[in-house]
Amino acid sequence: MSGRARAVGRAFFDRPPEVVAEDIIGCEISYGGCGGIVVEAEAYGQRDPASHSFRGETPRCRSMFGPPGTVYVYMTYGIHWCLNLVTEAEGTGAAVLIRAIEPSHGLDAMRERRGVADDRLLCAGPGRLTQALGITGDLDGLPLGDAGLHVGRRRATPEVARVPRIGISQATDLPWRMVARESRFLSRPIPRSIAA
């Protein structure tokens, strides 16, 4: 990898979550010398019953109501951290969950943290991704820069497929899971009906 891509600005995140989720596919994410290319992301908005913000601001999702580009990290199942980036105007309660990246740098550190040798399994899923990058709840509520997270512009434009989100029980029909169509680093394959 030849140097980091220029960072996206706050205006990148100051848009609806489904727009940001689609446009973040192909961007670079780096933290602590480790990272890669985003290949899978999901959008969540306040009018979305699957979103943490649906019932309004709570201590858990307070960061989701912050300014665009705020980091929202929460724990799921009591064991996995999940990385989200806040979108839209402050107070909107929208964010994009980063579900998977194609690892490109800091691979040795990521393999050690994850305890796996298969690079395809390092960051394929939100819990694996945060474990590999060393991201914890300490970053919750911080602006990207203060958190030490770098989101770099795309070097190339991938073909993005819009498919239903996974791991939720409500609003399952919304095609708000964005994936790089040709990636082998996704948390789950594209549904056959869409992949064809």
C-alpha positions in Angstrom: 0.0 0.0 0.0 1.6 3.3 -1.0 0.6 5.9 1.6 -2.8 6.7 3.0 -5.5 8.1 0.8 -6.6 11.6 1.6 -9.2 11.7 4.4 -12.9 12.3 3.6 -14.2 15.5 5.2 -17.1 16.0 7.5 -19.4 16.8 4.5 -18.9 13.2 3.4 -20.8 12.1 6.5 -23.4 14.9 6.5 -25.8 12.9 4.3 -28.4 10.2 4.8 -27.0 7.0 6.1 -27.9 4.9 3.1 -26.0 7.3 0.8 -22.9 7.3 3.1 -23.1 3.5 3.4 -22.9 3.1 -0.4 -20.2 5.7 -0.8 -18.0 4.3 2.0 -17.6 1.0 0.1 -14.1 1.2 -1.4 -12.8 3.8 1.1 -9.9 3.0 3.4 -10.2 2.7 7.2 -7.1 2.7 9.4 -6.6 2.6 13.1 -3.3 2.1 15.0 -1.3 1.1 11.8 -3.9 -1.5 10.8 -6.7 -1.3 8.3 -8.0 -1.9 4.8 -10.7 -1.3 2.3 -14.4 -1.1 3.3 -16.3 -3.9 1.5 -19.5 -4.0 3.6 -21.5 -1.5 5.5 -25.1 -1.1 6.8 -27.2 2.1 7.2 -29.4 2.9 10.2 -31.6 5.9 10.6 -33.9 7.2 13.4 -37.1 6.4 11.6 -35.8 2.9 11.1 -37.2 0.4 13.7 -34.0 -1.7 13.5 -31.9 1.3 14.6 -30.7 1.9 18.2 -32.0 5.5 17.8 -35.6 4.6 16.8 -36.9 5.3 20.3 -34.9 8.4 20.8 -31.6 9.2 22.6 -30.5 6.8 25.4 -27.2 6.5 27.2 -26.3 3.6 24.9 -26.9 5.4 21.6 -26.1 9.0 22.7 -23.1 9.2 20.3 -25.4 8.4 17.4 -27.0 11.8 17.8 -23.6 13.6 17.6 -22.2 15.6 14.7 -21.5 13.8 11.4 -18.2 11.9 11.6 -18.6 11.0 15.3 -17.5 7.5 16.2 -20.3 5.3 17.7 -19.0 2.1 19.2 -21.3 -0.3 21.1 -21.1 -3.8 22.5 -23.3 -6.6 21.2 -24.0 -9.9 22.8 -21.8 -8.8 25.7 -18.6 -9.6 23.8 -18.2 -7.9 20.4 -17.6 -4.2 19.8 -19.2 -2.7 16.7 -17.9 0.3 14.8 -20.3 2.9 13.5 -19.8 6.3 11.9 -22.5 9.0 12.5 -24.2 10.5 9.5 -26.6 13.4 8.7 -27.1 16.5 10.9 -26.4 16.5 14.6 -29.4 15.2 16.5 -30.6 13.0 13.7 -29.6 9.7 15.2 -28.2 8.1 12.0 -25.1 6.0 11.5 -23.3 3.5 9.3 -22.1 0.2 10.7 -18.8 -0.9 9.2 -19.4 -4.7 8.7 -16.2 -5.8 6.9 -13.0 -4.6 5.3 -10.5 -6.2 3.0 -7.3 -6.1 5.2 -4.4 -4.4 3.5 -1.9 -3.2 6.2 -0.9 -4.2 9.7 -1.7 -7.8 8.9 0.6 -9.3 11.4 -0.9 -7.4 14.3 -4.4 -8.2 13.1 -3.6 -11.9 12.8 -2.2 -11.9 16.3 -5.2 -10.2 17.8 -7.6 -12.5 16.0 -5.6 -15.7 16.4 -6.3 -16.7 12.8 -4.0 -17.1 9.8 -6.7 -16.8 7.1 -6.7 -13.2 6.0 -10.3 -13.6 4.7 -11.4 -14.1 8.3 -9.6 -11.2 9.9 -12.2 -8.5 9.4 -15.2 -10.3 7.9 -17.9 -9.2 10.3 -18.3 -6.3 12.7 -16.9 -8.1 15.8 -14.0 -9.6 13.9 -13.2 -6.2 12.4 -13.0 -4.3 15.7 -11.0 -7.1 17.3 -8.5 -7.1 14.5 -8.1 -3.3 14.5 -8.0 -3.1 18.3 -11.1 -0.9 18.5 -13.0 -0.7 21.8 -15.7 1.4 23.5 -13.0 3.9 24.4 -13.5 5.5 21.0 -17.3 6.0 21.5 -18.4 9.6 21.1 -15.1 10.9 19.7 -14.7 12.7 16.4 -12.8 10.6 13.9 -9.6 12.6 14.2 -9.6 12.5 18.0 -10.3 8.8 17.9 -7.2 8.2 15.7 -9.5 6.7 13.0 -8.6 7.6 9.4 -11.2 7.2 6.6 -9.5 7.7 3.3 -11.1 8.5 -0.1 -11.7 5.7 -2.6 -8.8 4.9 -4.9 -11.2 3.1 -7.2 -14.9 2.9 -7.5 -16.2 -0.7 -6.8 -19.4 -2.2 -8.1 -21.8 -1.9 -5.1 -24.8 -4.2 -4.5 -27.6 -3.0 -2.2 -29.0 -6.0 -0.3 -31.2 -6.5 2.9 -29.4 -6.1 6.2 -28.6 -9.1 8.4 -28.8 -9.9 12.1 -31.9 -7.8 12.6 -35.6 -8.7 13.1 -37.3 -5.5 11.9 -37.2 -3.5 8.6 -35.5 -6.6 7.0 -36.8 -5.6 3.6 -34.7 -2.4 3.4 -31.8 -2.8 1.0 -29.4 -0.9 3.3 -26.6 -3.4 3.5 -24.0 -2.3 0.9 -21.4 -4.7 -0.3 -18.6 -4.7 -2.8 -20.0 -7.1 -5.3 -16.8 -8.9 -6.2 -15.3 -9.1 -2.7 -14.4 -12.4 -1.0 -14.0 -10.6 2.4 -17.8 -10.1 3.1 -19.3 -11.3 6.4 -21.9 -13.2 4.5 -22.3 -13.8 0.7 -24.7 -11.8 -1.4 -28.0 -13.6 -1.6 -28.2 -15.8 -4.7 -31.2 -14.0 -6.1 -29.2 -10.7 -6.1 -25.8 -12.1 -7.0 -27.0 -13.4 -10.3 
